[in-house]
Amino acid sequence: MHDQFDVTLEDGDLLNEVELTTTLIIAASESEEHLSQEEIDRLLGVNPRRPVD
């Protein structure tokens, strides 16, 4: 018989968000000043948008 309460409570997207948030928290706590937008983008792996002609 299948146990309806025997489920995996793992969400890959949520785990990725938690990892990114943790990375930001650690970087902010180790920094003496505010993180710049460029530093935050680098930590999150954000690539800057190219200007549209």
N, C-alpha and C positions, 0 to 999 in steps of 0.2 A: 504494500500500500504506500502511495506517495504522501510524504509529509508536506503539507502546504506551507508550513512555517520553516522548512529547511531550504532557505534561499540565500544566495550570495548577495551581500549588500555592498557591492563594489561598483563604483561608477567611475570609469576612466577619465571622463572630462572633469569631474569633481576632483579627483586625485591630482590632475594636472593643475587645476586652479589653486589647490591647497599648496602644491609645490611652488608655484610662482609667488603666491602670497608670502610663504615662508621665506623665500629668497629675498623678497623686498624687505620684510621685517628684519632679517639678519643684516642686510646691507645698511638699512637705515640705523639700526642700533650700533653698528660699528663705525658709522660716519660721524664726524664732528660737526658737519654742516648738513643742510638740507640736500637731498639728492637732486641733481639737475634732471630735467626732462630727458636729456640724452642718456644719462646714467640709468634712469628707470627703463627707457626703451631698450638699452643694451641688455639689462638684466632680464627683461621679459622676452628678448629675442625679436623685438619689433624692428622691421626694416622701414626706413623713412620712405614716404611716398615721393615719387618722381613728379616734378611739375608737368602739368599737361600743357602742351603747346596749343 
